[in-house]
Amino acid sequence: MLLDSNILIYGAMAAHPVLDEILDRRDLAVASVTQIETLGYHLLSAIERGWLEAAFAQMTILPLADAVWPRQSN
């Protein structure tokens, strides 16, 4: 399952426990740009940043390539 930065940011917050089931899956992936976006979010607490870094260590990180953004030829 390919995740977006919003799901990760909200999932790191204690106020959104409903996302725990999704984030407990073992088949998670993110684009490298999503990882950068997520960790660059200016309102992350130190605890949330640590949680996200641990989560990224368990995920597949996809380089920004056709697997993430399939460009179409003109």
CHARMM internal coordinates of N, CA and C (Angstrom, degrees):
IC EDIT
DIST 1 N 1 CA 1.4261
DIST 1 CA 1 C 1.5234
ANGL 1 N 1 CA 1 C 108.02
DIST 1 C 2 N 1.3169
ANGL 1 CA 1 C 2 N 116.84
DIHE 1 N 1 CA 1 C 2 N 124.83
DIST 2 N 2 CA 1.4561
ANGL 1 C 2 N 2 CA 123.00
DIHE 1 CA 1 C 2 N 2 CA 179.58
DIST 2 CA 2 C 1.5241
ANGL 2 N 2 CA 2 C 109.15
DIHE 1 C 2 N 2 CA 2 C -88.16
DIST 2 C 3 N 1.3336
ANGL 2 CA 2 C 3 N 116.73
DIHE 2 N 2 CA 2 C 3 N 123.55
DIST 3 N 3 CA 1.4608
ANGL 2 C 3 N 3 CA 121.95
DIHE 2 CA 2 C 3 N 3 CA -176.17
DIST 3 CA 3 C 1.5189
ANGL 3 N 3 CA 3 C 112.09
DIHE 2 C 3 N 3 CA 3 C -103.79
DIST 3 C 4 N 1.3246
ANGL 3 CA 3 C 4 N 114.66
DIHE 3 N 3 CA 3 C 4 N 151.39
DIST 4 N 4 CA 1.4528
ANGL 3 C 4 N 4 CA 122.58
DIHE 3 CA 3 C 4 N 4 CA 176.03
DIST 4 CA 4 C 1.5220
ANGL 4 N 4 CA 4 C 109.40
DIHE 3 C 4 N 4 CA 4 C -101.11
DIST 4 C 5 N 1.3124
ANGL 4 CA 4 C 5 N 117.28
DIHE 4 N 4 CA 4 C 5 N 161.55
DIST 5 N 5 CA 1.4624
ANGL 4 C 5 N 5 CA 121.47
DIHE 4 CA 4 C 5 N 5 CA -177.71
DIST 5 CA 5 C 1.5203
ANGL 5 N 5 CA 5 C 112.84
DIHE 4 C 5 N 5 CA 5 C -60.20
DIST 5 C 6 N 1.3275
ANGL 5 CA 5 C 6 N 118.90
DIHE 5 N 5 CA 5 C 6 N -36.44
DIST 6 N 6 CA 1.4670
ANGL 5 C 6 N 6 CA 120.40
DIHE 5 CA 5 C 6 N 6 CA -179.03
DIST 6 CA 6 C 1.5214
ANGL 6 N 6 CA 6 C 112.14
DIHE 5 C 6 N 6 CA 6 C -60.40
DIST 6 C 7 N 1.3204
ANGL 6 CA 6 C 7 N 117.47
DIHE 6 N 6 CA 6 C 7 N -43.63
DIST 7 N 7 CA 1.4689
ANGL 6 C 7 N 7 CA 121.17
DIHE 6 CA 6 C 7 N 7 CA 179.42
DIST 7 CA 7 C 1.5228
ANGL 7 N 7 CA 7 C 109.82
DIHE 6 C 7 N 7 CA 7 C -62.47
DIST 7 C 8 N 1.3156
ANGL 7 CA 7 C 8 N 116.76
DIHE 7 N 7 CA 7 C 8 N -40.83
DIST 8 N 8 CA 1.4648
ANGL 7 C 8 N 8 CA 120.42
DIHE 7 CA 7 C 8 N 8 CA -179.54
DIST 8 CA 8 C 1.5222
ANGL 8 N 8 CA 8 C 111.68
DIHE 7 C 8 N 8 CA 8 C -68.01
DIST 8 C 9 N 1.3146
ANGL 8 CA 8 C 9 N 117.16
DIHE 8 N 8 CA 8 C 9 N -44.49
DIST 9 N 9 CA 1.4619
ANGL 8 C 9 N 9 CA 120.58
DIHE 8 CA 8 C 9 N 9 CA -179.50
DIST 9 CA 9 C 1.5253
ANGL 9 N 9 CA 9 C 110.28
DIHE 8 C 9 N 9 CA 9 C -63.58
DIST 9 C 10 N 1.3285
ANGL 9 CA 9 C 10 N 117.00
DIHE 9 N 9 CA 9 C 10 N -47.71
DIST 10 N 10 CA 1.4727
ANGL 9 C 10 N 10 CA 119.46
DIHE 9 CA 9 C 10 N 10 CA 178.35
DIST 10 CA 10 C 1.5246
ANGL 10 N 10 CA 10 C 111.08
DIHE 9 C 10 N 10 CA 10 C -65.02
DIST 10 C 11 N 1.3192
ANGL 10 CA 10 C 11 N 116.84
DIHE 10 N 10 CA 10 C 11 N -36.70
DIST 11 N 11 CA 1.4585
ANGL 10 C 11 N 11 CA 120.58
DIHE 10 CA 10 C 11 N 11 CA 179.93
DIST 11 CA 11 C 1.5080
ANGL 11 N 11 CA 11 C 113.64
DIHE 10 C 11 N 11 CA 11 C -65.57
DIST 11 C 12 N 1.3160
ANGL 11 CA 11 C 12 N 116.76
DIHE 11 N 11 CA 11 C 12 N -26.63
DIST 12 N 12 CA 1.4649
ANGL 11 C 12 N 12 CA 120.80
DIHE 11 CA 11 C 12 N 12 CA 179.16
DIST 12 CA 12 C 1.5251
ANGL 12 N 12 CA 12 C 112.01
DIHE 11 C 12 N 12 CA 12 C -77.27
DIST 12 C 13 N 1.3143
ANGL 12 CA 12 C 13 N 116.02
DIHE 12 N 12 CA 12 C 13 N -15.32
DIST 13 N 13 CA 1.4670
ANGL 12 C 13 N 13 CA 120.79
DIHE 12 CA 12 C 13 N 13 CA -177.65
DIST 13 CA 13 C 1.5249
ANGL 13 N 13 CA 13 C 110.57
DIHE 12 C 13 N 13 CA 13 C -89.76
DIST 13 C 14 N 1.3087
ANGL 13 CA 13 C 14 N 116.41
DIHE 13 N 13 CA 13 C 14 N 135.25
DIST 14 N 14 CA 1.4659
ANGL 13 C 14 N 14 CA 121.39
DIHE 13 CA 13 C 14 N 14 CA -179.74
DIST 14 CA 14 C 1.5226
ANGL 14 N 14 CA 14 C 112.15
DIHE 13 C 14 N 14 CA 14 C -61.01
DIST 14 C 15 N 1.3084
ANGL 14 CA 14 C 15 N 118.38
DIHE 14 N 14 CA 14 C 15 N -22.19
DIST 15 N 15 CA 1.4628
ANGL 14 C 15 N 15 CA 122.49
DIHE 14 CA 14 C 15 N 15 CA -177.70
DIST 15 CA 15 C 1.5337
ANGL 15 N 15 CA 15 C 113.19
DIHE 14 C 15 N 15 CA 15 C -72.27
DIST 15 C 16 N 1.3215
ANGL 15 CA 15 C 16 N 117.92
DIHE 15 N 15 CA 15 C 16 N -7.96
DIST 16 N 16 CA 1.4702
ANGL 15 C 16 N 16 CA 121.25
DIHE 15 CA 15 C 16 N 16 CA -176.26
DIST 16 CA 16 C 1.5299
ANGL 16 N 16 CA 16 C 112.12
DIHE 15 C 16 N 16 CA 16 C -125.35
DIST 16 C 17 N 1.3142
ANGL 16 CA 16 C 17 N 118.77
DIHE 16 N 16 CA 16 C 17 N 59.35
DIST 17 N 17 CA 1.4714
ANGL 16 C 17 N 17 CA 120.28
DIHE 16 CA 16 C 17 N 17 CA -177.71
DIST 17 CA 17 C 1.5277
ANGL 17 N 17 CA 17 C 113.76
DIHE 16 C 17 N 17 CA 17 C -66.80
DIST 17 C 18 N 1.3193
ANGL 17 CA 17 C 18 N 117.84
DIHE 17 N 17 CA 17 C 18 N -16.44
DIST 18 N 18 CA 1.4592
ANGL 17 C 18 N 18 CA 120.48
DIHE 17 CA 17 C 18 N 18 CA -179.59
DIST 18 CA 18 C 1.5363
ANGL 18 N 18 CA 18 C 111.60
DIHE 17 C 18 N 18 CA 18 C -62.23
DIST 18 C 19 N 1.3164
ANGL 18 CA 18 C 19 N 117.57
DIHE 18 N 18 CA 18 C 19 N -22.56
DIST 19 N 19 CA 1.4611
ANGL 18 C 19 N 19 CA 121.32
DIHE 18 CA 18 C 19 N 19 CA 179.80
DIST 19 CA 19 C 1.5225
ANGL 19 N 19 CA 19 C 113.33
DIHE 18 C 19 N 19 CA 19 C -81.34
DIST 19 C 20 N 1.3256
ANGL 19 CA 19 C 20 N 117.40
DIHE 19 N 19 CA 19 C 20 N -9.91
DIST 20 N 20 CA 1.4691
ANGL 19 C 20 N 20 CA 121.15
DIHE 19 CA 19 C 20 N 20 CA -177.87
DIST 20 CA 20 C 1.5203
ANGL 20 N 20 CA 20 C 112.19
DIHE 19 C 20 N 20 CA 20 C -56.18
DIST 20 C 21 N 1.3197
ANGL 20 CA 20 C 21 N 117.02
DIHE 20 N 20 CA 20 C 21 N -40.14
DIST 21 N 21 CA 1.4733
ANGL 20 C 21 N 21 CA 120.64
DIHE 20 CA 20 C 21 N 21 CA -178.31
DIST 21 CA 21 C 1.5273
ANGL 21 N 21 CA 21 C 110.89
DIHE 20 C 21 N 21 CA 21 C -62.27
DIST 21 C 22 N 1.3116
ANGL 21 CA 21 C 22 N 117.02
DIHE 21 N 21 CA 21 C 22 N -41.65
DIST 22 N 22 CA 1.4678
ANGL 21 C 22 N 22 CA 120.43
DIHE 21 CA 21 C 22 N 22 CA 177.97
DIST 22 CA 22 C 1.5237
ANGL 22 N 22 CA 22 C 109.98
DIHE 21 C 22 N 22 CA 22 C -66.31
DIST 22 C 23 N 1.3176
ANGL 22 CA 22 C 23 N 116.16
DIHE 22 N 22 CA 22 C 23 N -46.66
DIST 23 N 23 CA 1.4613
ANGL 22 C 23 N 23 CA 119.98
DIHE 22 CA 22 C 23 N 23 CA -174.32
DIST 23 CA 23 C 1.5197
ANGL 23 N 23 CA 23 C 113.51
DIHE 22 C 23 N 23 CA 23 C -74.36
DIST 23 C 24 N 1.3305
ANGL 23 CA 23 C 24 N 117.96
DIHE 23 N 23 CA 23 C 24 N -8.80
DIST 24 N 24 CA 1.4656
ANGL 23 C 24 N 24 CA 121.62
DIHE 23 CA 23 C 24 N 24 CA 175.15
DIST 24 CA 24 C 1.5273
ANGL 24 N 24 CA 24 C 112.31
DIHE 23 C 24 N 24 CA 24 C -85.02
DIST 24 C 25 N 1.3161
ANGL 24 CA 24 C 25 N 117.31
DIHE 24 N 24 CA 24 C 25 N -7.74
DIST 25 N 25 CA 1.4636
ANGL 24 C 25 N 25 CA 120.60
DIHE 24 CA 24 C 25 N 25 CA -179.41
DIST 25 CA 25 C 1.5240
ANGL 25 N 25 CA 25 C 110.71
DIHE 24 C 25 N 25 CA 25 C -65.95
DIST 25 C 26 N 1.3016
ANGL 25 CA 25 C 26 N 116.34
DIHE 25 N 25 CA 25 C 26 N 155.43
DIST 26 N 26 CA 1.4715
ANGL 25 C 26 N 26 CA 121.67
DIHE 25 CA 25 C 26 N 26 CA -178.50
DIST 26 CA 26 C 1.5279
ANGL 26 N 26 CA 26 C 112.58
DIHE 25 C 26 N 26 CA 26 C -99.12
DIST 26 C 27 N 1.3252
ANGL 26 CA 26 C 27 N 117.86
DIHE 26 N 26 CA 26 C 27 N -3.76
DIST 27 N 27 CA 1.4661
ANGL 26 C 27 N 27 CA 121.16
DIHE 26 CA 26 C 27 N 27 CA -176.29
DIST 27 CA 27 C 1.5235
ANGL 27 N 27 CA 27 C 112.06
DIHE 26 C 27 N 27 CA 27 C -107.07
DIST 27 C 28 N 1.3196
ANGL 27 CA 27 C 28 N 117.15
DIHE 27 N 27 CA 27 C 28 N 35.09
DIST 28 N 28 CA 1.4584
ANGL 27 C 28 N 28 CA 121.07
DIHE 27 CA 27 C 28 N 28 CA -175.27
DIST 28 CA 28 C 1.5218
ANGL 28 N 28 CA 28 C 111.53
DIHE 27 C 28 N 28 CA 28 C -89.55
DIST 28 C 29 N 1.3324
ANGL 28 CA 28 C 29 N 114.04
DIHE 28 N 28 CA 28 C 29 N 145.36
DIST 29 N 29 CA 1.4587
ANGL 28 C 29 N 29 CA 121.02
DIHE 28 CA 28 C 29 N 29 CA 177.60
DIST 29 CA 29 C 1.5232
ANGL 29 N 29 CA 29 C 108.41
DIHE 28 C 29 N 29 CA 29 C -143.06
DIST 29 C 30 N 1.3207
ANGL 29 CA 29 C 30 N 114.56
DIHE 29 N 29 CA 29 C 30 N 154.37
DIST 30 N 30 CA 1.4565
ANGL 29 C 30 N 30 CA 121.26
DIHE 29 CA 29 C 30 N 30 CA 174.17
DIST 30 CA 30 C 1.5210
ANGL 30 N 30 CA 30 C 108.34
DIHE 29 C 30 N 30 CA 30 C -138.58
DIST 30 C 31 N 1.3195
ANGL 30 CA 30 C 31 N 115.43
DIHE 30 N 30 CA 30 C 31 N 152.61
DIST 31 N 31 CA 1.4530
ANGL 30 C 31 N 31 CA 120.12
DIHE 30 CA 30 C 31 N 31 CA 171.29
DIST 31 CA 31 C 1.5217
ANGL 31 N 31 CA 31 C 107.75
DIHE 30 C 31 N 31 CA 31 C -75.01
DIST 31 C 32 N 1.3073
ANGL 31 CA 31 C 32 N 116.91
DIHE 31 N 31 CA 31 C 32 N 149.97
DIST 32 N 32 CA 1.4608
ANGL 31 C 32 N 32 CA 119.99
DIHE 31 CA 31 C 32 N 32 CA 179.61
DIST 32 CA 32 C 1.5235
ANGL 32 N 32 CA 32 C 111.14
DIHE 31 C 32 N 32 CA 32 C -57.79
DIST 32 C 33 N 1.3132
ANGL 32 CA 32 C 33 N 117.36
DIHE 32 N 32 CA 32 C 33 N -35.29
DIST 33 N 33 CA 1.4593
ANGL 32 C 33 N 33 CA 120.62
DIHE 32 CA 32 C 33 N 33 CA 178.72
DIST 33 CA 33 C 1.5317
ANGL 33 N 33 CA 33 C 110.92
DIHE 32 C 33 N 33 CA 33 C -67.56
DIST 33 C 34 N 1.3203
ANGL 33 CA 33 C 34 N 118.03
DIHE 33 N 33 CA 33 C 34 N -31.16
DIST 34 N 34 CA 1.4681
ANGL 33 C 34 N 34 CA 121.24
DIHE 33 CA 33 C 34 N 34 CA 176.02
DIST 34 CA 34 C 1.5213
ANGL 34 N 34 CA 34 C 110.09
DIHE 33 C 34 N 34 CA 34 C -67.35
DIST 34 C 35 N 1.3087
ANGL 34 CA 34 C 35 N 117.45
DIHE 34 N 34 CA 34 C 35 N -40.03
DIST 35 N 35 CA 1.4607
ANGL 34 C 35 N 35 CA 120.72
DIHE 34 CA 34 C 35 N 35 CA 177.26
DIST 35 CA 35 C 1.5303
ANGL 35 N 35 CA 35 C 110.16
DIHE 34 C 35 N 35 CA 35 C -61.04
DIST 35 C 36 N 1.3132
ANGL 35 CA 35 C 36 N 116.95
DIHE 35 N 35 CA 35 C 36 N -44.51
DIST 36 N 36 CA 1.4681
ANGL 35 C 36 N 36 CA 121.46
DIHE 35 CA 35 C 36 N 36 CA 179.29
DIST 36 CA 36 C 1.5268
ANGL 36 N 36 CA 36 C 110.37
DIHE 35 C 36 N 36 CA 36 C -63.63
DIST 36 C 37 N 1.3265
ANGL 36 CA 36 C 37 N 116.91
DIHE 36 N 36 CA 36 C 37 N -46.51
DIST 37 N 37 CA 1.4686
ANGL 36 C 37 N 37 CA 121.58
DIHE 36 CA 36 C 37 N 37 CA 178.54
DIST 37 CA 37 C 1.5198
ANGL 37 N 37 CA 37 C 111.68
DIHE 36 C 37 N 37 CA 37 C -58.15
DIST 37 C 38 N 1.3182
ANGL 37 CA 37 C 38 N 115.63
DIHE 37 N 37 CA 37 C 38 N -46.97
DIST 38 N 38 CA 1.4611
ANGL 37 C 38 N 38 CA 121.51
DIHE 37 CA 37 C 38 N 38 CA -175.67
DIST 38 CA 38 C 1.5236
ANGL 38 N 38 CA 38 C 111.21
DIHE 37 C 38 N 38 CA 38 C -64.24
DIST 38 C 39 N 1.3203
ANGL 38 CA 38 C 39 N 116.99
DIHE 38 N 38 CA 38 C 39 N -50.19
DIST 39 N 39 CA 1.4578
ANGL 38 C 39 N 39 CA 119.93
DIHE 38 CA 38 C 39 N 39 CA -178.03
DIST 39 CA 39 C 1.5333
ANGL 39 N 39 CA 39 C 112.22
DIHE 38 C 39 N 39 CA 39 C -70.97
DIST 39 C 40 N 1.3247
ANGL 39 CA 39 C 40 N 117.10
DIHE 39 N 39 CA 39 C 40 N -16.73
DIST 40 N 40 CA 1.4516
ANGL 39 C 40 N 40 CA 121.35
DIHE 39 CA 39 C 40 N 40 CA 177.78
DIST 40 CA 40 C 1.5183
ANGL 40 N 40 CA 40 C 113.86
DIHE 39 C 40 N 40 CA 40 C -90.03
DIST 40 C 41 N 1.3342
ANGL 40 CA 40 C 41 N 116.81
DIHE 40 N 40 CA 40 C 41 N -0.76
DIST 41 N 41 CA 1.4597
ANGL 40 C 41 N 41 CA 119.97
DIHE 40 CA 40 C 41 N 41 CA -179.43
DIST 41 CA 41 C 1.5204
ANGL 41 N 41 CA 41 C 109.37
DIHE 40 C 41 N 41 CA 41 C -62.86
DIST 41 C 42 N 1.3080
ANGL 41 CA 41 C 42 N 117.15
DIHE 41 N 41 CA 41 C 42 N 124.02
DIST 42 N 42 CA 1.4701
ANGL 41 C 42 N 42 CA 122.32
DIHE 41 CA 41 C 42 N 42 CA -170.03
DIST 42 CA 42 C 1.5295
ANGL 42 N 42 CA 42 C 115.50
DIHE 41 C 42 N 42 CA 42 C -71.88
DIST 42 C 43 N 1.3230
ANGL 42 CA 42 C 43 N 119.40
DIHE 42 N 42 CA 42 C 43 N -14.48
DIST 43 N 43 CA 1.4644
ANGL 42 C 43 N 43 CA 120.76
DIHE 42 CA 42 C 43 N 43 CA -178.75
DIST 43 CA 43 C 1.5317
ANGL 43 N 43 CA 43 C 113.81
DIHE 42 C 43 N 43 CA 43 C -100.98
DIST 43 C 44 N 1.3286
ANGL 43 CA 43 C 44 N 118.66
DIHE 43 N 43 CA 43 C 44 N 10.46
DIST 44 N 44 CA 1.4698
ANGL 43 C 44 N 44 CA 120.73
DIHE 43 CA 43 C 44 N 44 CA 179.24
DIST 44 CA 44 C 1.5255
ANGL 44 N 44 CA 44 C 110.55
DIHE 43 C 44 N 44 CA 44 C -69.80
DIST 44 C 45 N 1.3169
ANGL 44 CA 44 C 45 N 115.63
DIHE 44 N 44 CA 44 C 45 N 135.69
DIST 45 N 45 CA 1.4666
ANGL 44 C 45 N 45 CA 119.64
DIHE 44 CA 44 C 45 N 45 CA 171.93
DIST 45 CA 45 C 1.5355
ANGL 45 N 45 CA 45 C 107.69
DIHE 44 C 45 N 45 CA 45 C -82.21
DIST 45 C 46 N 1.2996
ANGL 45 CA 45 C 46 N 116.67
DIHE 45 N 45 CA 45 C 46 N 168.61
DIST 46 N 46 CA 1.4646
ANGL 45 C 46 N 46 CA 120.81
DIHE 45 CA 45 C 46 N 46 CA 177.58
DIST 46 CA 46 C 1.5253
ANGL 46 N 46 CA 46 C 110.81
DIHE 45 C 46 N 46 CA 46 C -61.94
DIST 46 C 47 N 1.3226
ANGL 46 CA 46 C 47 N 117.18
DIHE 46 N 46 CA 46 C 47 N -37.55
DIST 47 N 47 CA 1.4661
ANGL 46 C 47 N 47 CA 121.15
DIHE 46 CA 46 C 47 N 47 CA 178.67
DIST 47 CA 47 C 1.5243
ANGL 47 N 47 CA 47 C 110.50
DIHE 46 C 47 N 47 CA 47 C -66.18
DIST 47 C 48 N 1.3312
ANGL 47 CA 47 C 48 N 117.36
DIHE 47 N 47 CA 47 C 48 N -44.57
DIST 48 N 48 CA 1.4684
ANGL 47 C 48 N 48 CA 121.00
DIHE 47 CA 47 C 48 N 48 CA 178.84
DIST 48 CA 48 C 1.5259
ANGL 48 N 48 CA 48 C 110.93
DIHE 47 C 48 N 48 CA 48 C -63.54
DIST 48 C 49 N 1.3336
ANGL 48 CA 48 C 49 N 116.96
DIHE 48 N 48 CA 48 C 49 N -41.77
DIST 49 N 49 CA 1.4708
ANGL 48 C 49 N 49 CA 120.57
DIHE 48 CA 48 C 49 N 49 CA 178.23
DIST 49 CA 49 C 1.5326
ANGL 49 N 49 CA 49 C 110.47
DIHE 48 C 49 N 49 CA 49 C -61.55
DIST 49 C 50 N 1.3224
ANGL 49 CA 49 C 50 N 117.08
DIHE 49 N 49 CA 49 C 50 N -43.25
DIST 50 N 50 CA 1.4624
ANGL 49 C 50 N 50 CA 120.42
DIHE 49 CA 49 C 50 N 50 CA 177.71
DIST 50 CA 50 C 1.5121
ANGL 50 N 50 CA 50 C 112.32
DIHE 49 C 50 N 50 CA 50 C -62.46
DIST 50 C 51 N 1.3335
ANGL 50 CA 50 C 51 N 115.99
DIHE 50 N 50 CA 50 C 51 N -41.56
DIST 51 N 51 CA 1.4720
ANGL 50 C 51 N 51 CA 120.60
DIHE 50 CA 50 C 51 N 51 CA 177.87
DIST 51 CA 51 C 1.5196
ANGL 51 N 51 CA 51 C 109.90
DIHE 50 C 51 N 51 CA 51 C -61.87
DIST 51 C 52 N 1.3319
ANGL 51 CA 51 C 52 N 116.73
DIHE 51 N 51 CA 51 C 52 N -44.97
DIST 52 N 52 CA 1.4639
ANGL 51 C 52 N 52 CA 120.79
DIHE 51 CA 51 C 52 N 52 CA -179.33
DIST 52 CA 52 C 1.5233
ANGL 52 N 52 CA 52 C 111.87
DIHE 51 C 52 N 52 CA 52 C -65.12
DIST 52 C 53 N 1.3086
ANGL 52 CA 52 C 53 N 117.81
DIHE 52 N 52 CA 52 C 53 N -41.66
DIST 53 N 53 CA 1.4657
ANGL 52 C 53 N 53 CA 120.35
DIHE 52 CA 52 C 53 N 53 CA 178.67
DIST 53 CA 53 C 1.5198
ANGL 53 N 53 CA 53 C 110.89
DIHE 52 C 53 N 53 CA 53 C -62.40
DIST 53 C 54 N 1.3370
ANGL 53 CA 53 C 54 N 117.01
DIHE 53 N 53 CA 53 C 54 N -39.59
DIST 54 N 54 CA 1.4708
ANGL 53 C 54 N 54 CA 120.66
DIHE 53 CA 53 C 54 N 54 CA 176.56
DIST 54 CA 54 C 1.5192
ANGL 54 N 54 CA 54 C 110.66
DIHE 53 C 54 N 54 CA 54 C -66.45
DIST 54 C 55 N 1.3258
ANGL 54 CA 54 C 55 N 116.98
DIHE 54 N 54 CA 54 C 55 N -39.71
DIST 55 N 55 CA 1.4694
ANGL 54 C 55 N 55 CA 120.97
DIHE 54 CA 54 C 55 N 55 CA 179.23
DIST 55 CA 55 C 1.5239
ANGL 55 N 55 CA 55 C 110.16
DIHE 54 C 55 N 55 CA 55 C -64.32
DIST 55 C 56 N 1.3396
ANGL 55 CA 55 C 56 N 117.57
DIHE 55 N 55 CA 55 C 56 N -44.83
DIST 56 N 56 CA 1.4651
ANGL 55 C 56 N 56 CA 120.18
DIHE 55 CA 55 C 56 N 56 CA 179.26
DIST 56 CA 56 C 1.5200
ANGL 56 N 56 CA 56 C 111.54
DIHE 55 C 56 N 56 CA 56 C -61.91
DIST 56 C 57 N 1.3000
ANGL 56 CA 56 C 57 N 118.13
DIHE 56 N 56 CA 56 C 57 N -32.21
DIST 57 N 57 CA 1.4696
ANGL 56 C 57 N 57 CA 121.27
DIHE 56 CA 56 C 57 N 57 CA 178.85
DIST 57 CA 57 C 1.5293
ANGL 57 N 57 CA 57 C 111.77
DIHE 56 C 57 N 57 CA 57 C -64.42
DIST 57 C 58 N 1.3192
ANGL 57 CA 57 C 58 N 116.88
DIHE 57 N 57 CA 57 C 58 N -22.29
DIST 58 N 58 CA 1.4671
ANGL 57 C 58 N 58 CA 121.92
DIHE 57 CA 57 C 58 N 58 CA -179.38
DIST 58 CA 58 C 1.5331
ANGL 58 N 58 CA 58 C 112.87
DIHE 57 C 58 N 58 CA 58 C -96.39
DIST 58 C 59 N 1.3232
ANGL 58 CA 58 C 59 N 117.56
DIHE 58 N 58 CA 58 C 59 N -8.62
DIST 59 N 59 CA 1.4704
ANGL 58 C 59 N 59 CA 122.44
DIHE 58 CA 58 C 59 N 59 CA -174.75
DIST 59 CA 59 C 1.5163
ANGL 59 N 59 CA 59 C 111.50
DIHE 58 C 59 N 59 CA 59 C -101.07
DIST 59 C 60 N 1.3137
ANGL 59 CA 59 C 60 N 114.48
DIHE 59 N 59 CA 59 C 60 N 161.15
DIST 60 N 60 CA 1.4526
ANGL 59 C 60 N 60 CA 121.39
DIHE 59 CA 59 C 60 N 60 CA 169.74
DIST 60 CA 60 C 1.5249
ANGL 60 N 60 CA 60 C 106.92
DIHE 59 C 60 N 60 CA 60 C -82.14
DIST 60 C 61 N 1.3235
ANGL 60 CA 60 C 61 N 116.52
DIHE 60 N 60 CA 60 C 61 N 127.72
DIST 61 N 61 CA 1.4614
ANGL 60 C 61 N 61 CA 121.81
DIHE 60 CA 60 C 61 N 61 CA 177.43
DIST 61 CA 61 C 1.5280
ANGL 61 N 61 CA 61 C 107.25
DIHE 60 C 61 N 61 CA 61 C -103.40
DIST 61 C 62 N 1.3153
ANGL 61 CA 61 C 62 N 116.79
DIHE 61 N 61 CA 61 C 62 N 116.30
DIST 62 N 62 CA 1.4590
ANGL 61 C 62 N 62 CA 121.70
DIHE 61 CA 61 C 62 N 62 CA -177.36
DIST 62 CA 62 C 1.5239
ANGL 62 N 62 CA 62 C 110.44
DIHE 61 C 62 N 62 CA 62 C -94.39
DIST 62 C 63 N 1.3251
ANGL 62 CA 62 C 63 N 116.91
DIHE 62 N 62 CA 62 C 63 N 130.09
DIST 63 N 63 CA 1.4604
ANGL 62 C 63 N 63 CA 118.47
DIHE 62 CA 62 C 63 N 63 CA 175.93
DIST 63 CA 63 C 1.5274
ANGL 63 N 63 CA 63 C 109.11
DIHE 62 C 63 N 63 CA 63 C -66.14
DIST 63 C 64 N 1.3020
ANGL 63 CA 63 C 64 N 116.64
DIHE 63 N 63 CA 63 C 64 N 153.58
DIST 64 N 64 CA 1.4551
ANGL 63 C 64 N 64 CA 120.11
DIHE 63 CA 63 C 64 N 64 CA 178.54
DIST 64 CA 64 C 1.5213
ANGL 64 N 64 CA 64 C 107.84
DIHE 63 C 64 N 64 CA 64 C -71.89
DIST 64 C 65 N 1.3082
ANGL 64 CA 64 C 65 N 114.41
DIHE 64 N 64 CA 64 C 65 N 98.95
DIST 65 N 65 CA 1.4584
ANGL 64 C 65 N 65 CA 122.06
DIHE 64 CA 64 C 65 N 65 CA -176.79
DIST 65 CA 65 C 1.5174
ANGL 65 N 65 CA 65 C 107.66
DIHE 64 C 65 N 65 CA 65 C -150.10
DIST 65 C 66 N 1.2904
ANGL 65 CA 65 C 66 N 117.04
DIHE 65 N 65 CA 65 C 66 N -168.83
DIST 66 N 66 CA 1.4582
ANGL 65 C 66 N 66 CA 120.83
DIHE 65 CA 65 C 66 N 66 CA -177.81
DIST 66 CA 66 C 1.5211
ANGL 66 N 66 CA 66 C 113.30
DIHE 65 C 66 N 66 CA 66 C -58.82
DIST 66 C 67 N 1.3254
ANGL 66 CA 66 C 67 N 118.33
DIHE 66 N 66 CA 66 C 67 N -25.69
DIST 67 N 67 CA 1.4636
ANGL 66 C 67 N 67 CA 121.09
DIHE 66 CA 66 C 67 N 67 CA 178.93
DIST 67 CA 67 C 1.5270
ANGL 67 N 67 CA 67 C 110.63
DIHE 66 C 67 N 67 CA 67 C -66.29
DIST 67 C 68 N 1.3191
ANGL 67 CA 67 C 68 N 117.13
DIHE 67 N 67 CA 67 C 68 N -25.62
DIST 68 N 68 CA 1.4515
ANGL 67 C 68 N 68 CA 122.16
DIHE 67 CA 67 C 68 N 68 CA -178.77
DIST 68 CA 68 C 1.5138
ANGL 68 N 68 CA 68 C 111.96
DIHE 67 C 68 N 68 CA 68 C -103.92
DIST 68 C 69 N 1.3246
ANGL 68 CA 68 C 69 N 116.55
DIHE 68 N 68 CA 68 C 69 N -43.84
DIST 69 N 69 CA 1.4533
ANGL 68 C 69 N 69 CA 122.34
DIHE 68 CA 68 C 69 N 69 CA -176.48
DIST 69 CA 69 C 1.5220
ANGL 69 N 69 CA 69 C 109.49
DIHE 68 C 69 N 69 CA 69 C -131.59
DIST 69 C 70 N 1.3346
ANGL 69 CA 69 C 70 N 116.38
DIHE 69 N 69 CA 69 C 70 N 86.77
DIST 70 N 70 CA 1.4630
ANGL 69 C 70 N 70 CA 118.69
DIHE 69 CA 69 C 70 N 70 CA -178.20
DIST 70 CA 70 C 1.5321
ANGL 70 N 70 CA 70 C 110.92
DIHE 69 C 70 N 70 CA 70 C -72.63
DIST 70 C 71 N 1.3014
ANGL 70 CA 70 C 71 N 115.84
DIHE 70 N 70 CA 70 C 71 N 103.45
DIST 71 N 71 CA 1.4680
ANGL 70 C 71 N 71 CA 120.50
DIHE 70 CA 70 C 71 N 71 CA 178.90
DIST 71 CA 71 C 1.5100
ANGL 71 N 71 CA 71 C 109.18
DIHE 70 C 71 N 71 CA 71 C -76.32
DIST 71 C 72 N 1.3044
ANGL 71 CA 71 C 72 N 115.70
DIHE 71 N 71 CA 71 C 72 N 142.93
DIST 72 N 72 CA 1.4542
ANGL 71 C 72 N 72 CA 120.70
DIHE 71 CA 71 C 72 N 72 CA 179.20
DIST 72 CA 72 C 1.5208
ANGL 72 N 72 CA 72 C 109.47
DIHE 71 C 72 N 72 CA 72 C -100.15
DIST 72 C 73 N 1.3212
ANGL 72 CA 72 C 73 N 115.94
DIHE 72 N 72 CA 72 C 73 N 141.13
DIST 73 N 73 CA 1.4550
ANGL 72 C 73 N 73 CA 120.34
DIHE 72 CA 72 C 73 N 73 CA 176.53
DIST 73 CA 73 C 1.5135
ANGL 73 N 73 CA 73 C 109.58
DIHE 72 C 73 N 73 CA 73 C -75.37
DIST 73 C 74 N 1.3086
ANGL 73 CA 73 C 74 N 115.70
DIHE 73 N 73 CA 73 C 74 N 144.03
DIST 74 N 74 CA 1.4732
ANGL 73 C 74 N 74 CA 119.62
DIHE 73 CA 73 C 74 N 74 CA 177.21
DIST 74 CA 74 C 1.4934
ANGL 74 N 74 CA 74 C 110.59
DIHE 73 C 74 N 74 CA 74 C -93.08
END
COOR INIT
IC SEED 1 N 1 CA 1 C
IC BUILD
